[in-house]
Amino acid sequence: MVTLIVTSAAQISAFTGSLAASRSVLISGFTLVQEGDAGTWEIAAAEAVYDGETEIVLKQVAARLSGEGKNLITVDGDKGRFFTGKKVLVLEGNVLIRTLSGYSFSAPTLEWNSNESRITVRGGVTLKYRSMILQADRLEHWIESGVFAASGDVNVLWEMAGGPQ
């Protein structure tokens, strides 16, 4: 089930061109909620443009996956796109991901595939967990299993008591 929520402060403007042109809708204060097996997936954006068919263009994006009353994963980014048929969120710019289990990672780009319950980040990834810092070109995270896979120029720094080792 997918629910579209537009806040009370939202402004919706319909843009129409020629009769042959497709329509798009500009929404301020956008929220999309999707319920699934992994939990409730919510995408919020300061502004969204929906093409009326397959794609929503987003600005100032905050997404989260929650279950059992807890935020399992939160994701923030400057801009992005949500592909409605595929249920895929792609973010760019200052992407930051945090998990309930204490992992945080940042990267220039992110792809969150809801159907596969997988997050893929690319373009220089930094993952932090407790005293470990991992850097790689690409990182995949399977949400349901909690598995991470890093590839491309992988470096790990593990800080021991008393400083870096």
C-alpha positions in Angstrom: 0.0 0.0 0.0 1.3 3.5 -0.9 -0.1 6.6 0.7 0.7 10.2 -0.5 0.5 12.8 2.3 0.5 16.5 1.6 0.8 18.6 4.7 -1.7 21.4 5.4 0.9 24.0 4.5 1.5 22.4 1.1 1.0 24.3 -2.1 0.1 22.3 -5.1 0.5 23.8 -8.6 -0.4 22.0 -11.8 1.6 22.9 -14.9 0.2 22.2 -18.3 1.7 22.8 -21.6 0.2 22.0 -24.9 -2.5 19.3 -25.0 0.1 16.8 -26.2 2.5 17.6 -23.4 2.5 15.5 -20.2 1.4 17.1 -16.9 3.5 17.5 -13.8 2.6 18.6 -10.3 4.8 20.7 -7.9 4.2 19.8 -4.2 5.7 21.7 -1.3 5.7 19.6 2.0 5.7 16.2 0.3 5.5 12.9 2.2 5.1 9.4 0.7 4.4 6.4 2.9 4.7 2.8 1.9 3.9 -0.2 4.1 5.8 -3.4 3.4 7.2 -6.6 4.9 10.4 -4.9 6.1 8.3 -2.1 7.8 7.0 1.3 7.0 9.0 3.3 4.5 8.5 7.1 4.5 10.0 9.7 2.1 9.7 13.4 3.0 10.9 16.3 0.9 10.7 20.0 1.1 9.6 20.1 -2.5 8.6 17.4 -5.1 7.7 17.4 -8.7 5.7 14.5 -9.9 5.5 13.8 -13.7 2.1 12.0 -13.2 3.5 8.7 -14.4 6.7 7.1 -13.1 9.0 9.6 -11.4 9.0 12.1 -8.5 11.9 14.6 -8.4 12.7 15.6 -4.8 14.6 18.4 -3.0 15.9 18.3 0.6 15.0 14.7 1.2 14.7 12.7 4.4 13.7 9.0 4.3 13.3 6.4 6.9 12.4 2.8 7.4 10.6 2.1 10.7 9.3 -1.0 12.3 8.0 -1.9 15.8 7.9 1.8 16.7 11.6 2.4 15.9 13.5 4.1 13.1 15.5 1.2 11.7 17.3 3.4 9.0 17.3 7.1 8.3 18.6 8.6 5.1 19.1 12.3 4.2 20.2 13.9 0.9 20.1 17.2 -1.0 18.1 16.0 -3.9 16.8 12.8 -5.4 14.3 10.9 -7.5 11.7 8.3 -6.6 10.7 5.8 -9.3 7.2 4.9 -8.4 6.9 1.6 -10.4 10.2 0.2 -9.3 10.0 1.6 -5.7 13.6 2.9 -6.0 14.9 6.0 -4.3 18.0 7.6 -5.7 19.7 10.4 -3.7 22.6 12.8 -4.5 24.5 15.3 -2.5 25.5 15.1 1.2 23.9 11.7 1.6 24.0 10.4 5.2 22.6 7.1 6.3 22.2 6.0 10.0 21.0 2.6 11.2 19.4 1.7 14.6 22.3 -0.7 15.2 24.8 2.2 15.2 26.2 2.2 11.7 26.4 5.5 9.9 27.7 6.0 6.4 28.0 8.9 3.9 28.5 9.0 0.2 27.8 11.3 -2.8 25.0 9.0 -4.2 22.6 6.4 -2.9 20.1 3.9 -4.4 17.5 2.5 -2.0 15.7 -0.4 -3.6 12.5 -1.1 -1.5 11.6 -4.3 -3.4 15.0 -5.9 -2.8 15.4 -4.3 0.7 18.9 -3.1 -0.3 20.8 0.2 -0.1 23.8 0.8 -2.5 26.1 3.8 -2.1 28.7 4.8 -4.6 31.4 7.4 -5.3 33.5 7.3 -2.2 31.8 5.8 0.8 32.7 6.2 4.5 31.2 3.8 7.0 31.6 4.3 10.7 30.7 1.8 13.4 32.0 2.2 17.0 35.8 2.5 16.6 35.9 1.3 13.0 36.1 3.5 9.9 35.7 1.8 6.5 36.3 3.6 3.2 35.4 2.2 -0.2 34.2 3.1 -3.7 31.0 1.2 -3.3 29.0 -0.3 -0.4 25.9 -2.4 -0.4 23.7 -3.0 2.6 20.9 -5.7 2.7 18.5 -4.3 5.3 16.7 -7.5 6.4 19.9 -9.5 6.9 22.1 -6.6 8.1 24.9 -7.7 5.7 27.3 -5.1 4.3 29.6 -5.7 1.2 32.3 -3.1 0.3 34.2 -3.0 -3.0 36.7 -0.9 -4.8 39.8 0.5 -3.0 38.6 -0.7 0.5 40.5 0.7 3.5 39.7 0.0 7.2 40.9 1.9 10.2 40.3 0.4 13.6 40.9 2.6 16.6 42.1 0.7 19.7 42.1 2.1 23.2 44.8 4.8 23.2 44.5 5.9 19.6 44.6 4.7 16.0 46.5 1.4 15.2 
